[in-house]
Structures are given as structure tokens and as C-alpha cells.
Amino acid sequence: MKRLLVLIAALCLIQFSKAATTPKLQGSSKVAECCIVLPAHAGRDSAATRIEKPVYSGIYRNNIFKKRLDSIQQDVQLDYNEYVQAEIDNYLSTERAEISRELGLSKYYFPIYEKAFRETGIPDEIKYLSVVESRLNPNAISRVGATGPWQFMNNTARIYGLTMDDYVDERKDPVQSSYAAAAYLKDAYQQFGDWLLAIASYNCGKSNVIRAIEEAGSNDFWAIRQYLPAETRDYVPLYIAITYVMKYHKSYNIVPQECYFSTETDTVQADKFISLTSVSRVLSIDIAQLTLLNPSYKRLIVNGSVESPKSLVIPKNFKAKYAALYGAINCELADADLSTYGSYDRIRRIESRPPIHHRSRKFDTMASAKPKKNINNFVSYRLEAAVAAKLNKG
């Protein structure tokens, strides 16, 4: 009998000890999921010290980020997982000023992309891919030679109808390159039947995606991710992260930076050669701003002809000077102004220098293509420096 009483007393003591040492959860269990208890540090904290810190994981994380991504999802699958969260965290913590600048530039570039995508049947939200590619910089040139807002390599650009010659590089033209990017993505989607795979192929090429699908035995991006090139594994999560941040920037107190050039523009057609210098003089527009609006003209010359007129983009608030502008385009002023550049043969001999290179985050479009050689650049050193300074502003 005594043994039985001793045993009962021991069991009661054990239960009392557990109740005394186990923390009691207050309120909802979700509160406990939002914190962790770190072990005490020897020599600094007593054994009873509890250090709590928020952890954005599990149910808590899904309640916020996944719900938001689900609410903005349209045609492109905006999956949520640890890879996407890591890119969101990194983007918000290290590039807030850059996000502000990109939001400002988007007021000009996104309507251009939206029009091209709408006309070609590409989901509107893929416009955010240009932020991954070039940070909305039409003059961006990657380390392997991918150029423009959509970072086309030479060969791929020609396949999709972009012109590159002594006067123009349409990879830098926001309008033309957007239609080319739309055509590529449409081809990729028709081949893979999945927008995330189409986006992945934009970075590493269709052949690498096909190979990954064969190795994984699946056509789901997250299933084939480990078989893709290293940079492409993070390329799609970064696209989803940028889409999220650009949509929810107000939630993080990120204010769009004012764009440093006119976002309201008009386009006129030039059917003969005219220099941007003459247009700048006639309209009293800063040549650097005019160059930013017309980045594809390598020599500051709009090489229009009757058979093939060229587009000239100007700020919209110069409508009162249209008569003078058309005079500059269609009369002898255009040809006379070109005399300052000399003959075509002389222009070809003008000393050129390597272009300003840009590292488009850690990704290069269709990176398997061969590096591109230096591009001739006929912009004066002073003007090019001014343009670069404005492009890098912020």
C-alpha cells in the first residue's frame, strides 16, 4: 500500500513539473507560430531569458504574401514558396531606391509594353519582366552583349525582325523591341503551354528548358527548376517577386520617383535624314532628353526615307512648334544640318568607344548566345556622359 502511495505521489510530482516548465500559449495558436524561442547565450543571458522575434514563415507568411499574390494573379501563375519569398525579402531590403526609380520610369514604359502585349495576346503582367531584364533602361547592355529594355542578343533580335545597322539599333527602341519580345514569348508559350516556362526560356533559351523537362519528366517549372542553369533558377522567382513589389509598393512606403524626362509624348514620321540636333534646336528641347526618347538612333540621325519613314518621339507639350518641326523635317534645314556630320565615309571614320555596359541584375537574356562585339557609338563624349548620368540618376 505504501509503495502504491509513493508511486502515485511521484506521478503527481512529474505532472506538476511539466506544467510548471511548459509555456502556456495565450490567445490564438497563430501567435505562437509568429515567434520562436531562441536558446539563451552562455555568459550573456540567464537560462530563463526568452528572445522572441517575428518569423515570416508557415501559415503567417502564407496569410499575407500568398494571399496578395493570389489576388493579383491573372494569366501568369504567381506561385508562392521559399524561393519567391527570398527574392521579395532581398528586393525590398537592398533595392528600395531602385524600386522607387523603376516605378517612376514605369509611367512611361509600361503603357508601351501594354499596347504591344495587348495587340499580340501576351498577358499584361509580363511587362514586369523588363524590370528583371534591364531595370527599364533602353540603353542597357549586358556583359554578354544583350541590349535594350528587353535585352536581345544579335541573332535572336534579327530572327524576330529587329534592325541593326550603321544608323539604328532597334533593340533599344522600346516599341519595336516590345513587339519582338512579345513574339518570342508567344512562340515559347505555344511550345511549352506554360507562361513560367516561357519566361524561363527567355533567360536561358528554349533548348535548356526542353532538356530540363526531359530530365525531370515534368513540365512544371518548380519540378524542373533544379535541372535549369543556375541563374534561371532564380530568374522566375525574381520575376514573381518584382511583380509583387511593383503592385504592393505602397504597403512598404515606397514612393515612385519623379521621372526625369517627359512621359507624355507624340510620335511624328520623318521621310528623310534629319539630325536630333536640329530637332533639339527647333523645339528648344534638351538634346539629352531627346536622345532618351529616341535611344535607337546610334548617330543622333533619324535615317528616314520616303520608302521607309522613321519615327521621331518628342515631348507632347511642344505641339505649338509642330509647324517649325515639320519644316525642319521636310525642308532643306534637315539636309543642311547633316553637313556638320560630314559624308557617310567620314562618319564611319569617327572614333568610337565601347558602349556603357550594364549588368541587368544577375541575368542575361538568352545567355547561351555568343558575346557581342563593341557597338559603334557616334554620340559625343559630353552628350553620352549627360545621358548616362540621367539614366543612372536615383
N, C-alpha and C positions, 0 to 999 in steps of 0.2 A: 504493500500500500504506500509506504514511504517512497519507494522507487517511482511509483506512478505519479505521486505528487511532485517529486523532483523533476521528472520528465516534463510534466505539464508546465511547471514554472519556467523551465528552460526554454520551452517553445514560446511562451508568452514574452520572455525577455528578448528572443530573437526577433519576433514580430514588432515589438516596440522599438527595437534598434533600427530596423528597416524604415519604419515610419518616420523616425527622427532624422534620418540621413537622406531620404529621398525628397528632392524639391517638389513642392506642390504646385501644379500648374494653375495659374489664375486666369479665369475667363476662358476665351476660346482657345482651342488647341493650336490655332493658326499663330497665336502669339509665340508659342514655343518654337514653331517652325521658322520664325523670323530671327532667331538668335541662336548662338552657340555658346557653350561654356568652355572657355579655354583653360588649360591646366595652369596652376599657379607657377610663377617663375621663382626658382630657388634663389634665396638671398634678396629678393625684392618684394615678393608678395607672400602673405601668410597662406597657409593651406586653405583657409576659409574664404579667400578672395575669389570673387566671380567676375570675370570680364565678359561683358556681353557686347556683341557687335552685329549689325544687320547683315544678313546674308541673302543675296538676291538669287535664290535657287528654289527648286521644287515648286510647290503649289503657289507660294508667294510670287515667284518670278512669272510663272505662267499666268497668274491672275492679271498682271499688268502688261507685260510685253507681248505675250501670245494673244491676249485679247485685243490689243491695239493692232497687231499685225493682221489678225483675222478681220478686223473691222475695215481695214483699207485694202484687203486683197480683192483683186478684180480677176484678170485673166492669168496673171503670172502667180504661181504658187509661192506664197511668202511663208515658208516653214519657220518654225521657231525651235532652236536647240542650243546646245552649249557653244557651238561654233558661231552662230549668229550673235548670241549674247556677248561673246568675247569681242567680236568686231564692233558691236554697239558701244560697249564699255570703252574700248580703245579710241574709237572715233570721237566720243563725247569728252573723253578725258584729255586727249592730246591735240585735238584739232578744232577747238571751238571757234577760234578766229577764222580759220579756213572755212568752216561751215557757214559763218556769217557772210564771208566774201562770196561763196558759191550761191547762197540764197539770193544775194544781190544780183549776180550775173544771170541767175535763172530767169529773172524777169524778162531778159532779152532773148536768151537762147531757147528756153523751154517752149514758147509759142512756135518757134521754127520747127523744133522736133515734133511737136504735137501735130502740126499740119502735115508733115511728111508721113508720120506714122498713121494718121487718120486716113490718108489717101491710099496707103498701101496695106492697110489691115493689120498693123502691128499694135499690140497693146500700148496704151498711153504711158503706163508706168515704166516701160523700158527706157524712157527718156533719162532716168536716173543712172543708167549705165554709162552715160557720157561723163558723169561726175567721177566714176571709178576710173574711166579711161584717161581723161585729160584735165579734170578739175575745171571743165568748161573754158579751156584755153585753146582758141583756134590755132595758135602758133606753137602748140606743144609738139616737141619732137622727142621721142623716147631714145634710150641708149642703143636700141637696135634699128632706129630709123622710122618707126611708126610715127605718123604725122597727123596733126589736125585734131579737132574735137572728138572724132571717132577713131583716131589712131590707126589709120590704114597703112599697111605696107605697100610698096610699089606694085607688086604683081597683083595682089588682091584688089587694089584700087582700080587697076586697068580692067580687070575682069568685070567689075561692077560699074564700069562706064565713067570713071573719073579721069579727067585730062590732066596730064603733067607735061609741060613743055617749057620752052625758054621764057615764056611770059606768065604762065599761070600754073598753080598747083591747087587743083580743086579739092584735094584732101583737106585743105584749110578753109574751104568755103562751107559755112555752117549749113546752108541749104542743100547744096549738091551732095556733100558727104552724108547728110542725114538720110537722103533717099538711097544712097549706096548702102549705108548701114542697115536700113530697113529691108533692102533687097537681100542682103546676106542673111539677116535674121529670119526672114521669111523662108528662104531656102533651107536653113538649118532646122526650122520648126517642121517644115514639111518632111524632112528626112527623119527627124527623131520623134516628132509628135509630142514634145515636151519643151516648155519655154526655158526651164532651168538648164536643160541640156543644150538648147540653142545658145543660151547665154554663155555657158561653159565653153562651147566650141568657138565663140567669138574671141575668147582669150587664147586657147591652145590649138585651135584648128579642129575640123571635123574628124580627121583621121585618128587623133588621140582619143576623142570621145568614143568613136566606134571601137577602138581597141579596148578601152576601159569597159565598155558594155559587154564585149565578148569575154573578158576575163572575169567579170563579176557575175555574168549570167543574168543581168538585170538591166532595165532601162530607167531606173530611179537614180537621180543624182546622188543622193546620200549613200546609196548602196555601192555606186561605182567610184565615189569620191577618193577612196584610198588608192585607186588604180590610175588616177589622173596625175599630170605633172604637179609638182609641189605648189607652184604659185596659183594654179587653177583651183586647188582645193579650198583656198581662202577667197578666191575671186567671187564666187557665187554668194557665200555668206556676207562678204563685204557689200555686194550689191543690195542684198536684203537689208543690211544694217543702214546703208545710206538712204534707202527708200524710207525706212522707219524714221530716221532722224530728220530728214527733209520734211516729212509730214508732221512730225511732232516737235519741231524745234521750239515752239512756244512753251512747251512743258518744261523745257530746260533753260528758259530765259535766254535763248539765243536770238538776237535781233538781226535781221538782214542788213547787211552793209549797203549803203547807197552806191549804186552802180556808177562808175567813174566815166561813163560815156553815155551818149543819148540812146535810150532804149526804144524811143518812138521814131521810126524811120520810114522812108519811102524808097522805092526802087525805080530807077529810070534806065532806059536802054541806050547804049552807045553803039552806033553803027560805024564808027571809025576809031582810030587810035586817039586817045586823049590821056594826058597825064593827070594823076591825082593832084599834082602840084597846082595845075591850072584851075582845077575844080576848087581846091582849097582857097586859092586867091579870089576867084569869082564869088564864092559863097562866104568868104571870110570865116572859114572853118579851120580849126587847128589841124594841121596835117597828121599829127599823131592819132587824133580821134578818127579822122577819115580813113587812115590806114587800118585801124582796129575794126572798122565796119566793113572793110574790103580786104581781108587778110590774104586772099588767094593770089593777088597780083604781085608777082615777085619783083618787078622793076618799078613799081608805082605807076605803071602804064596799063590802062584799060585797053586791051587789044581787040576792040570791036571791029566788025566789018558788016557790009550790007547782007552778006550771006549768013553771017553768024554774029548777031548783035550780042554784046556783053552787058551784064547787069552792073549797075553802079548804085550802091547803097549810100543814102545821105540822110542826115537828121531831118525829121519831119517839119521842124519849125522854120525851115528855110524855103517854104512854099512861095513866099513873096519874091524870091530871087530865081524862080524857075526859068523865067524868060532869059535871064543872063546865063543860066546854066545851059539851056538848050543852045544858046548862041555859042557857048564855049565848046559844046559837043559837036555841033553841026557846021560851024564856020571855020574860017582859016585859023582862028585862035588855037584850036586843038593841034593842028599840024605845026604851027609856028612854035608853040610851046615845046613840042617834042624836039626841036632843034637843039635845045640845051643838053639833050642826051647824046647828040651826035648820031652817026649812022648805026645801023644794026651791027656791022662788023666791029665798030668802035665799042659799042655796048658790050659785046661779047668779050672784049679785052679788059673790061673794067675789073680791077682786082676784087675778088670775092673773099669772103672769110667764112669759117664754119658757122653753121646756124647755132642759135641759142638752144641748148639741149634741155629737155625737161624730163624728169623721171615721173611718169604717170603713176603715182603711188608705187606699188611694188609689182605692177603688172604691165605687160606689153602686149598689145593686140597681135594675135596670130604669131606668137613669139618664135615659132619654128621657121619663119621666113628668114632669109639672109639679111644681114645688116645693110643699111642703105649708105651710100657714099654721101659726102658733103653736098649740100644744095647750094647753087649759086645764089647769092643774095646781093641785089643791086641797091638796097636801101643804104643811105649814107650812115656813117657811124653815129652821128649825132641823133638822127631820127630813130635809128634802131635802138639806141640806148634809151631814148624817151619812151618808145613803145614798150620796151622790156620793163622799164621802171613802172609804167602804169599797169602792165599785166601782172607784175609781182606785188602791186600795192595791196596792203592788208595782211 
